[in-house]
């Protein structure tokens, strides 16, 4: 599952959700929801 892989890769690299969210120009809450399958990006 893609979202599970996101979290596993992120934690293995020692990267925070906040850091990735900033790089993706999205809020930390949006990134967190992506990892938890609560929402998906529309585009």
mmCIF entry with sequence, helices, sheets and N, C-alpha, C, O atoms, coordinates in Angstrom:
data_MODEL
# 
_entry.id   MODEL 
# 
_entity.id                         1 
_entity.type                       polymer 
_entity.pdbx_number_of_molecules   1 
# 
_entity_poly.entity_id                      1 
_entity_poly.type                           'polypeptide(L)' 
_entity_poly.nstd_linkage                   no 
_entity_poly.nstd_monomer                   no 
_entity_poly.pdbx_seq_one_letter_code       
;(UNK)(UNK)(UNK)(UNK)(UNK)(UNK)(UNK)(UNK)(UNK)(UNK)(UNK)(UNK)(UNK)(UNK)(UNK)(UNK)
(UNK)(UNK)(UNK)(UNK)(UNK)(UNK)(UNK)(UNK)(UNK)(UNK)(UNK)(UNK)(UNK)(UNK)(UNK)(UNK)
(UNK)(UNK)(UNK)(UNK)(UNK)(UNK)(UNK)(UNK)(UNK)(UNK)(UNK)
;
_entity_poly.pdbx_seq_one_letter_code_can   XXXXXXXXXXXXXXXXXXXXXXXXXXXXXXXXXXXXXXXXXXX 
_entity_poly.pdbx_strand_id                 A 
# 
loop_
_entity_poly_seq.entity_id 
_entity_poly_seq.num 
_entity_poly_seq.mon_id 
_entity_poly_seq.hetero 
1 1  UNK n 
1 2  UNK n 
1 3  UNK n 
1 4  UNK n 
1 5  UNK n 
1 6  UNK n 
1 7  UNK n 
1 8  UNK n 
1 9  UNK n 
1 10 UNK n 
1 11 UNK n 
1 12 UNK n 
1 13 UNK n 
1 14 UNK n 
1 15 UNK n 
1 16 UNK n 
1 17 UNK n 
1 18 UNK n 
1 19 UNK n 
1 20 UNK n 
1 21 UNK n 
1 22 UNK n 
1 23 UNK n 
1 24 UNK n 
1 25 UNK n 
1 26 UNK n 
1 27 UNK n 
1 28 UNK n 
1 29 UNK n 
1 30 UNK n 
1 31 UNK n 
1 32 UNK n 
1 33 UNK n 
1 34 UNK n 
1 35 UNK n 
1 36 UNK n 
1 37 UNK n 
1 38 UNK n 
1 39 UNK n 
1 40 UNK n 
1 41 UNK n 
1 42 UNK n 
1 43 UNK n 
# 
_struct_asym.id          A 
_struct_asym.entity_id   1 
# 
loop_
_struct_conf.conf_type_id 
_struct_conf.id 
_struct_conf.pdbx_PDB_helix_id 
_struct_conf.beg_label_comp_id 
_struct_conf.beg_label_asym_id 
_struct_conf.beg_label_seq_id 
_struct_conf.pdbx_beg_PDB_ins_code 
_struct_conf.end_label_comp_id 
_struct_conf.end_label_asym_id 
_struct_conf.end_label_seq_id 
_struct_conf.pdbx_end_PDB_ins_code 
_struct_conf.beg_auth_comp_id 
_struct_conf.beg_auth_asym_id 
_struct_conf.beg_auth_seq_id 
_struct_conf.end_auth_comp_id 
_struct_conf.end_auth_asym_id 
_struct_conf.end_auth_seq_id 
_struct_conf.pdbx_PDB_helix_class 
_struct_conf.details 
_struct_conf.pdbx_PDB_helix_length 
HELX_P HELX_P1 AA1 UNK A 2  ? UNK A 13 ? UNK A 2  UNK A 13 1 ? 12 
HELX_P HELX_P2 AA2 UNK A 17 ? UNK A 24 ? UNK A 17 UNK A 24 1 ? 8  
HELX_P HELX_P3 AA3 UNK A 28 ? UNK A 35 ? UNK A 28 UNK A 35 1 ? 8  
# 
_struct_conf_type.id          HELX_P 
_struct_conf_type.criteria    ? 
_struct_conf_type.reference   ? 
# 
loop_
_atom_site.group_PDB 
_atom_site.id 
_atom_site.type_symbol 
_atom_site.label_atom_id 
_atom_site.label_alt_id 
_atom_site.label_comp_id 
_atom_site.label_asym_id 
_atom_site.label_entity_id 
_atom_site.label_seq_id 
_atom_site.pdbx_PDB_ins_code 
_atom_site.Cartn_x 
_atom_site.Cartn_y 
_atom_site.Cartn_z 
_atom_site.occupancy 
_atom_site.B_iso_or_equiv 
_atom_site.pdbx_formal_charge 
_atom_site.auth_seq_id 
_atom_site.auth_comp_id 
_atom_site.auth_asym_id 
_atom_site.auth_atom_id 
_atom_site.pdbx_PDB_model_num 
ATOM 1   N N  . UNK A 1 1  ? 0.837  -1.175 0.000   1.00 0.00 ? 1  UNK A N  1 
ATOM 2   C CA . UNK A 1 1  ? 0.000  0.000  0.000   1.00 0.00 ? 1  UNK A CA 1 
ATOM 3   C C  . UNK A 1 1  ? 0.884  1.242  0.000   1.00 0.00 ? 1  UNK A C  1 
ATOM 4   O O  . UNK A 1 1  ? 1.843  1.321  0.768   1.00 0.00 ? 1  UNK A O  1 
ATOM 5   N N  . UNK A 1 2  ? 0.576  2.186  -0.835  1.00 0.00 ? 2  UNK A N  1 
ATOM 6   C CA . UNK A 1 2  ? 1.418  3.363  -1.032  1.00 0.00 ? 2  UNK A CA 1 
ATOM 7   C C  . UNK A 1 2  ? 1.567  4.183  0.245   1.00 0.00 ? 2  UNK A C  1 
ATOM 8   O O  . UNK A 1 2  ? 2.680  4.580  0.590   1.00 0.00 ? 2  UNK A O  1 
ATOM 9   N N  . UNK A 1 3  ? 0.482  4.443  0.947   1.00 0.00 ? 3  UNK A N  1 
ATOM 10  C CA . UNK A 1 3  ? 0.558  5.279  2.141   1.00 0.00 ? 3  UNK A CA 1 
ATOM 11  C C  . UNK A 1 3  ? 1.389  4.631  3.235   1.00 0.00 ? 3  UNK A C  1 
ATOM 12  O O  . UNK A 1 3  ? 2.119  5.323  3.945   1.00 0.00 ? 3  UNK A O  1 
ATOM 13  N N  . UNK A 1 4  ? 1.292  3.333  3.381   1.00 0.00 ? 4  UNK A N  1 
ATOM 14  C CA . UNK A 1 4  ? 2.098  2.619  4.368   1.00 0.00 ? 4  UNK A CA 1 
ATOM 15  C C  . UNK A 1 4  ? 3.570  2.741  3.996   1.00 0.00 ? 4  UNK A C  1 
ATOM 16  O O  . UNK A 1 4  ? 4.422  2.948  4.861   1.00 0.00 ? 4  UNK A O  1 
ATOM 17  N N  . UNK A 1 5  ? 3.864  2.613  2.709   1.00 0.00 ? 5  UNK A N  1 
ATOM 18  C CA . UNK A 1 5  ? 5.242  2.746  2.243   1.00 0.00 ? 5  UNK A CA 1 
ATOM 19  C C  . UNK A 1 5  ? 5.787  4.142  2.486   1.00 0.00 ? 5  UNK A C  1 
ATOM 20  O O  . UNK A 1 5  ? 6.959  4.299  2.828   1.00 0.00 ? 5  UNK A O  1 
ATOM 21  N N  . UNK A 1 6  ? 4.948  5.160  2.313   1.00 0.00 ? 6  UNK A N  1 
ATOM 22  C CA . UNK A 1 6  ? 5.383  6.530  2.571   1.00 0.00 ? 6  UNK A CA 1 
ATOM 23  C C  . UNK A 1 6  ? 5.898  6.665  3.993   1.00 0.00 ? 6  UNK A C  1 
ATOM 24  O O  . UNK A 1 6  ? 6.975  7.218  4.220   1.00 0.00 ? 6  UNK A O  1 
ATOM 25  N N  . UNK A 1 7  ? 5.137  6.166  4.941   1.00 0.00 ? 7  UNK A N  1 
ATOM 26  C CA . UNK A 1 7  ? 5.525  6.285  6.340   1.00 0.00 ? 7  UNK A CA 1 
ATOM 27  C C  . UNK A 1 7  ? 6.784  5.477  6.629   1.00 0.00 ? 7  UNK A C  1 
ATOM 28  O O  . UNK A 1 7  ? 7.683  5.964  7.315   1.00 0.00 ? 7  UNK A O  1 
ATOM 29  N N  . UNK A 1 8  ? 6.863  4.264  6.123   1.00 0.00 ? 8  UNK A N  1 
ATOM 30  C CA . UNK A 1 8  ? 8.031  3.423  6.371   1.00 0.00 ? 8  UNK A CA 1 
ATOM 31  C C  . UNK A 1 8  ? 9.300  4.049  5.807   1.00 0.00 ? 8  UNK A C  1 
ATOM 32  O O  . UNK A 1 8  ? 10.335 4.066  6.474   1.00 0.00 ? 8  UNK A O  1 
ATOM 33  N N  . UNK A 1 9  ? 9.227  4.552  4.604   1.00 0.00 ? 9  UNK A N  1 
ATOM 34  C CA . UNK A 1 9  ? 10.400 5.182  3.973   1.00 0.00 ? 9  UNK A CA 1 
ATOM 35  C C  . UNK A 1 9  ? 10.777 6.458  4.720   1.00 0.00 ? 9  UNK A C  1 
ATOM 36  O O  . UNK A 1 9  ? 11.952 6.708  4.992   1.00 0.00 ? 9  UNK A O  1 
ATOM 37  N N  . UNK A 1 10 ? 9.764  7.260  5.048   1.00 0.00 ? 10 UNK A N  1 
ATOM 38  C CA . UNK A 1 10 ? 10.017 8.518  5.756   1.00 0.00 ? 10 UNK A CA 1 
ATOM 39  C C  . UNK A 1 10 ? 10.701 8.264  7.095   1.00 0.00 ? 10 UNK A C  1 
ATOM 40  O O  . UNK A 1 10 ? 11.688 8.923  7.423   1.00 0.00 ? 10 UNK A O  1 
ATOM 41  N N  . UNK A 1 11 ? 10.190 7.327  7.859   1.00 0.00 ? 11 UNK A N  1 
ATOM 42  C CA . UNK A 1 11 ? 10.774 7.060  9.177   1.00 0.00 ? 11 UNK A CA 1 
ATOM 43  C C  . UNK A 1 11 ? 12.156 6.415  9.061   1.00 0.00 ? 11 UNK A C  1 
ATOM 44  O O  . UNK A 1 11 ? 13.037 6.686  9.876   1.00 0.00 ? 11 UNK A O  1 
ATOM 45  N N  . UNK A 1 12 ? 12.343 5.573  8.064   1.00 0.00 ? 12 UNK A N  1 
ATOM 46  C CA . UNK A 1 12 ? 13.656 4.940  7.867   1.00 0.00 ? 12 UNK A CA 1 
ATOM 47  C C  . UNK A 1 12 ? 14.727 5.980  7.535   1.00 0.00 ? 12 UNK A C  1 
ATOM 48  O O  . UNK A 1 12 ? 15.891 5.825  7.905   1.00 0.00 ? 12 UNK A O  1 
ATOM 49  N N  . UNK A 1 13 ? 14.324 7.033  6.837   1.00 0.00 ? 13 UNK A N  1 
ATOM 50  C CA . UNK A 1 13 ? 15.265 8.094  6.465   1.00 0.00 ? 13 UNK A CA 1 
ATOM 51  C C  . UNK A 1 13 ? 15.421 9.135  7.570   1.00 0.00 ? 13 UNK A C  1 
ATOM 52  O O  . UNK A 1 13 ? 16.286 10.007 7.488   1.00 0.00 ? 13 UNK A O  1 
ATOM 53  N N  . UNK A 1 14 ? 14.579 9.043  8.610   1.00 0.00 ? 14 UNK A N  1 
ATOM 54  C CA . UNK A 1 14 ? 14.647 10.002 9.711   1.00 0.00 ? 14 UNK A CA 1 
ATOM 55  C C  . UNK A 1 14 ? 14.084 11.361 9.362   1.00 0.00 ? 14 UNK A C  1 
ATOM 56  O O  . UNK A 1 14 ? 14.517 12.374 9.910   1.00 0.00 ? 14 UNK A O  1 
ATOM 57  N N  . UNK A 1 15 ? 13.123 11.394 8.454   1.00 0.00 ? 15 UNK A N  1 
ATOM 58  C CA . UNK A 1 15 ? 12.516 12.638 7.996   1.00 0.00 ? 15 UNK A CA 1 
ATOM 59  C C  . UNK A 1 15 ? 11.164 12.817 8.692   1.00 0.00 ? 15 UNK A C  1 
ATOM 60  O O  . UNK A 1 15 ? 10.413 11.858 8.867   1.00 0.00 ? 15 UNK A O  1 
ATOM 61  N N  . UNK A 1 16 ? 10.871 14.039 9.078   1.00 0.00 ? 16 UNK A N  1 
ATOM 62  C CA . UNK A 1 16 ? 9.601  14.308 9.743   1.00 0.00 ? 16 UNK A CA 1 
ATOM 63  C C  . UNK A 1 16 ? 8.494  14.586 8.738   1.00 0.00 ? 16 UNK A C  1 
ATOM 64  O O  . UNK A 1 16 ? 8.754  14.928 7.585   1.00 0.00 ? 16 UNK A O  1 
ATOM 65  N N  . UNK A 1 17 ? 7.269  14.436 9.187   1.00 0.00 ? 17 UNK A N  1 
ATOM 66  C CA . UNK A 1 17 ? 6.121  14.776 8.347   1.00 0.00 ? 17 UNK A CA 1 
ATOM 67  C C  . UNK A 1 17 ? 6.158  16.250 7.996   1.00 0.00 ? 17 UNK A C  1 
ATOM 68  O O  . UNK A 1 17 ? 5.852  16.631 6.867   1.00 0.00 ? 17 UNK A O  1 
ATOM 69  N N  . UNK A 1 18 ? 6.526  17.070 8.946   1.00 0.00 ? 18 UNK A N  1 
ATOM 70  C CA . UNK A 1 18 ? 6.594  18.513 8.727   1.00 0.00 ? 18 UNK A CA 1 
ATOM 71  C C  . UNK A 1 18 ? 7.584  18.871 7.624   1.00 0.00 ? 18 UNK A C  1 
ATOM 72  O O  . UNK A 1 18 ? 7.292  19.716 6.778   1.00 0.00 ? 18 UNK A O  1 
ATOM 73  N N  . UNK A 1 19 ? 8.740  18.238 7.630   1.00 0.00 ? 19 UNK A N  1 
ATOM 74  C CA . UNK A 1 19 ? 9.751  18.501 6.605   1.00 0.00 ? 19 UNK A CA 1 
ATOM 75  C C  . UNK A 1 19 ? 9.233  18.143 5.211   1.00 0.00 ? 19 UNK A C  1 
ATOM 76  O O  . UNK A 1 19 ? 9.370  18.924 4.269   1.00 0.00 ? 19 UNK A O  1 
ATOM 77  N N  . UNK A 1 20 ? 8.644  16.965 5.093   1.00 0.00 ? 20 UNK A N  1 
ATOM 78  C CA . UNK A 1 20 ? 8.119  16.557 3.787   1.00 0.00 ? 20 UNK A CA 1 
ATOM 79  C C  . UNK A 1 20 ? 6.967  17.442 3.342   1.00 0.00 ? 20 UNK A C  1 
ATOM 80  O O  . UNK A 1 20 ? 6.857  17.781 2.164   1.00 0.00 ? 20 UNK A O  1 
ATOM 81  N N  . UNK A 1 21 ? 6.114  17.813 4.277   1.00 0.00 ? 21 UNK A N  1 
ATOM 82  C CA . UNK A 1 21 ? 4.988  18.675 3.933   1.00 0.00 ? 21 UNK A CA 1 
ATOM 83  C C  . UNK A 1 21 ? 5.484  20.004 3.366   1.00 0.00 ? 21 UNK A C  1 
ATOM 84  O O  . UNK A 1 21 ? 4.938  20.502 2.381   1.00 0.00 ? 21 UNK A O  1 
ATOM 85  N N  . UNK A 1 22 ? 6.505  20.573 3.977   1.00 0.00 ? 22 UNK A N  1 
ATOM 86  C CA . UNK A 1 22 ? 7.070  21.826 3.478   1.00 0.00 ? 22 UNK A CA 1 
ATOM 87  C C  . UNK A 1 22 ? 7.633  21.643 2.070   1.00 0.00 ? 22 UNK A C  1 
ATOM 88  O O  . UNK A 1 22 ? 7.435  22.503 1.211   1.00 0.00 ? 22 UNK A O  1 
ATOM 89  N N  . UNK A 1 23 ? 8.331  20.539 1.825   1.00 0.00 ? 23 UNK A N  1 
ATOM 90  C CA . UNK A 1 23 ? 8.893  20.268 0.502   1.00 0.00 ? 23 UNK A CA 1 
ATOM 91  C C  . UNK A 1 23 ? 7.808  20.098 -0.554  1.00 0.00 ? 23 UNK A C  1 
ATOM 92  O O  . UNK A 1 23 ? 8.008  20.447 -1.718  1.00 0.00 ? 23 UNK A O  1 
ATOM 93  N N  . UNK A 1 24 ? 6.650  19.556 -0.146  1.00 0.00 ? 24 UNK A N  1 
ATOM 94  C CA . UNK A 1 24 ? 5.539  19.322 -1.069  1.00 0.00 ? 24 UNK A CA 1 
ATOM 95  C C  . UNK A 1 24 ? 4.579  20.505 -1.153  1.00 0.00 ? 24 UNK A C  1 
ATOM 96  O O  . UNK A 1 24 ? 3.607  20.470 -1.907  1.00 0.00 ? 24 UNK A O  1 
ATOM 97  N N  . UNK A 1 25 ? 4.854  21.548 -0.379  1.00 0.00 ? 25 UNK A N  1 
ATOM 98  C CA . UNK A 1 25 ? 3.997  22.748 -0.325  1.00 0.00 ? 25 UNK A CA 1 
ATOM 99  C C  . UNK A 1 25 ? 2.563  22.406 0.099   1.00 0.00 ? 25 UNK A C  1 
ATOM 100 O O  . UNK A 1 25 ? 1.593  22.895 -0.481  1.00 0.00 ? 25 UNK A O  1 
ATOM 101 N N  . UNK A 1 26 ? 2.459  21.568 1.109   1.00 0.00 ? 26 UNK A N  1 
ATOM 102 C CA . UNK A 1 26 ? 1.165  21.224 1.688   1.00 0.00 ? 26 UNK A CA 1 
ATOM 103 C C  . UNK A 1 26 ? 1.288  21.343 3.206   1.00 0.00 ? 26 UNK A C  1 
ATOM 104 O O  . UNK A 1 26 ? 2.395  21.430 3.739   1.00 0.00 ? 26 UNK A O  1 
ATOM 105 N N  . UNK A 1 27 ? 0.158  21.347 3.894   1.00 0.00 ? 27 UNK A N  1 
ATOM 106 C CA . UNK A 1 27 ? 0.210  21.441 5.347   1.00 0.00 ? 27 UNK A CA 1 
ATOM 107 C C  . UNK A 1 27 ? 0.642  20.109 5.957   1.00 0.00 ? 27 UNK A C  1 
ATOM 108 O O  . UNK A 1 27 ? 0.503  19.050 5.345   1.00 0.00 ? 27 UNK A O  1 
ATOM 109 N N  . UNK A 1 28 ? 1.161  20.190 7.163   1.00 0.00 ? 28 UNK A N  1 
ATOM 110 C CA . UNK A 1 28 ? 1.549  18.976 7.881   1.00 0.00 ? 28 UNK A CA 1 
ATOM 111 C C  . UNK A 1 28 ? 0.329  18.086 8.097   1.00 0.00 ? 28 UNK A C  1 
ATOM 112 O O  . UNK A 1 28 ? 0.430  16.862 8.012   1.00 0.00 ? 28 UNK A O  1 
ATOM 113 N N  . UNK A 1 29 ? -0.819 18.692 8.376   1.00 0.00 ? 29 UNK A N  1 
ATOM 114 C CA . UNK A 1 29 ? -2.053 17.929 8.589   1.00 0.00 ? 29 UNK A CA 1 
ATOM 115 C C  . UNK A 1 29 ? -2.437 17.175 7.317   1.00 0.00 ? 29 UNK A C  1 
ATOM 116 O O  . UNK A 1 29 ? -2.852 16.018 7.392   1.00 0.00 ? 29 UNK A O  1 
ATOM 117 N N  . UNK A 1 30 ? -2.307 17.802 6.167   1.00 0.00 ? 30 UNK A N  1 
ATOM 118 C CA . UNK A 1 30 ? -2.625 17.137 4.903   1.00 0.00 ? 30 UNK A CA 1 
ATOM 119 C C  . UNK A 1 30 ? -1.705 15.948 4.681   1.00 0.00 ? 30 UNK A C  1 
ATOM 120 O O  . UNK A 1 30 ? -2.156 14.877 4.276   1.00 0.00 ? 30 UNK A O  1 
ATOM 121 N N  . UNK A 1 31 ? -0.418 16.132 4.943   1.00 0.00 ? 31 UNK A N  1 
ATOM 122 C CA . UNK A 1 31 ? 0.520  15.028 4.776   1.00 0.00 ? 31 UNK A CA 1 
ATOM 123 C C  . UNK A 1 31 ? 0.190  13.888 5.737   1.00 0.00 ? 31 UNK A C  1 
ATOM 124 O O  . UNK A 1 31 ? 0.228  12.718 5.358   1.00 0.00 ? 31 UNK A O  1 
ATOM 125 N N  . UNK A 1 32 ? -0.126 14.228 6.957   1.00 0.00 ? 32 UNK A N  1 
ATOM 126 C CA . UNK A 1 32 ? -0.485 13.224 7.954   1.00 0.00 ? 32 UNK A CA 1 
ATOM 127 C C  . UNK A 1 32 ? -1.706 12.437 7.502   1.00 0.00 ? 32 UNK A C  1 
ATOM 128 O O  . UNK A 1 32 ? -1.749 11.215 7.645   1.00 0.00 ? 32 UNK A O  1 
ATOM 129 N N  . UNK A 1 33 ? -2.685 13.124 6.965   1.00 0.00 ? 33 UNK A N  1 
ATOM 130 C CA . UNK A 1 33 ? -3.890 12.454 6.473   1.00 0.00 ? 33 UNK A CA 1 
ATOM 131 C C  . UNK A 1 33 ? -3.573 11.533 5.294   1.00 0.00 ? 33 UNK A C  1 
ATOM 132 O O  . UNK A 1 33 ? -4.172 10.467 5.153   1.00 0.00 ? 33 UNK A O  1 
ATOM 133 N N  . UNK A 1 34 ? -2.635 11.949 4.455   1.00 0.00 ? 34 UNK A N  1 
ATOM 134 C CA . UNK A 1 34 ? -2.229 11.093 3.339   1.00 0.00 ? 34 UNK A CA 1 
ATOM 135 C C  . UNK A 1 34 ? -1.646 9.778  3.864   1.00 0.00 ? 34 UNK A C  1 
ATOM 136 O O  . UNK A 1 34 ? -1.965 8.702  3.359   1.00 0.00 ? 34 UNK A O  1 
ATOM 137 N N  . UNK A 1 35 ? -0.800 9.879  4.870   1.00 0.00 ? 35 UNK A N  1 
ATOM 138 C CA . UNK A 1 35 ? -0.206 8.670  5.447   1.00 0.00 ? 35 UNK A CA 1 
ATOM 139 C C  . UNK A 1 35 ? -1.255 7.796  6.112   1.00 0.00 ? 35 UNK A C  1 
ATOM 140 O O  . UNK A 1 35 ? -1.111 6.574  6.162   1.00 0.00 ? 35 UNK A O  1 
ATOM 141 N N  . UNK A 1 36 ? -2.304 8.415  6.619   1.00 0.00 ? 36 UNK A N  1 
ATOM 142 C CA . UNK A 1 36 ? -3.339 7.673  7.333   1.00 0.00 ? 36 UNK A CA 1 
ATOM 143 C C  . UNK A 1 36 ? -4.566 7.371  6.471   1.00 0.00 ? 36 UNK A C  1 
ATOM 144 O O  . UNK A 1 36 ? -5.610 6.978  6.991   1.00 0.00 ? 36 UNK A O  1 
ATOM 145 N N  . UNK A 1 37 ? -4.442 7.552  5.176   1.00 0.00 ? 37 UNK A N  1 
ATOM 146 C CA . UNK A 1 37 ? -5.503 7.252  4.208   1.00 0.00 ? 37 UNK A CA 1 
ATOM 147 C C  . UNK A 1 37 ? -6.787 8.044  4.411   1.00 0.00 ? 37 UNK A C  1 
ATOM 148 O O  . UNK A 1 37 ? -7.848 7.620  3.954   1.00 0.00 ? 37 UNK A O  1 
ATOM 149 N N  . UNK A 1 38 ? -6.711 9.179  5.086   1.00 0.00 ? 38 UNK A N  1 
ATOM 150 C CA . UNK A 1 38 ? -7.907 9.979  5.329   1.00 0.00 ? 38 UNK A CA 1 
ATOM 151 C C  . UNK A 1 38 ? -8.252 10.882 4.150   1.00 0.00 ? 38 UNK A C  1 
ATOM 152 O O  . UNK A 1 38 ? -9.414 11.240 3.957   1.00 0.00 ? 38 UNK A O  1 
ATOM 153 N N  . UNK A 1 39 ? -7.255 11.247 3.373   1.00 0.00 ? 39 UNK A N  1 
ATOM 154 C CA . UNK A 1 39 ? -7.529 12.074 2.206   1.00 0.00 ? 39 UNK A CA 1 
ATOM 155 C C  . UNK A 1 39 ? -6.473 11.816 1.147   1.00 0.00 ? 39 UNK A C  1 
ATOM 156 O O  . UNK A 1 39 ? -5.383 11.325 1.440   1.00 0.00 ? 39 UNK A O  1 
ATOM 157 N N  . UNK A 1 40 ? -6.806 12.148 -0.062  1.00 0.00 ? 40 UNK A N  1 
ATOM 158 C CA . UNK A 1 40 ? -5.862 12.013 -1.168  1.00 0.00 ? 40 UNK A CA 1 
ATOM 159 C C  . UNK A 1 40 ? -5.809 13.369 -1.870  1.00 0.00 ? 40 UNK A C  1 
ATOM 160 O O  . UNK A 1 40 ? -6.772 14.135 -1.840  1.00 0.00 ? 40 UNK A O  1 
ATOM 161 N N  . UNK A 1 41 ? -4.678 13.651 -2.498  1.00 0.00 ? 41 UNK A N  1 
ATOM 162 C CA . UNK A 1 41 ? -4.559 14.885 -3.252  1.00 0.00 ? 41 UNK A CA 1 
ATOM 163 C C  . UNK A 1 41 ? -5.373 14.807 -4.524  1.00 0.00 ? 41 UNK A C  1 
ATOM 164 O O  . UNK A 1 41 ? -5.383 13.781 -5.204  1.00 0.00 ? 41 UNK A O  1 
ATOM 165 N N  . UNK A 1 42 ? -6.044 15.874 -4.838  1.00 0.00 ? 42 UNK A N  1 
ATOM 166 C CA . UNK A 1 42 ? -6.834 15.943 -6.068  1.00 0.00 ? 42 UNK A CA 1 
ATOM 167 C C  . UNK A 1 42 ? -6.071 16.739 -7.108  1.00 0.00 ? 42 UNK A C  1 
ATOM 168 O O  . UNK A 1 42 ? -5.896 17.949 -6.963  1.00 0.00 ? 42 UNK A O  1 
ATOM 169 N N  . UNK A 1 43 ? -5.628 16.084 -8.128  1.00 0.00 ? 43 UNK A N  1 
ATOM 170 C CA . UNK A 1 43 ? -4.954 16.713 -9.281  1.00 0.00 ? 43 UNK A CA 1 
ATOM 171 C C  . UNK A 1 43 ? -4.233 15.691 -10.073 1.00 0.00 ? 43 UNK A C  1 
ATOM 172 O O  . UNK A 1 43 ? -3.605 16.020 -11.080 1.00 0.00 ? 43 UNK A O  1 
# 
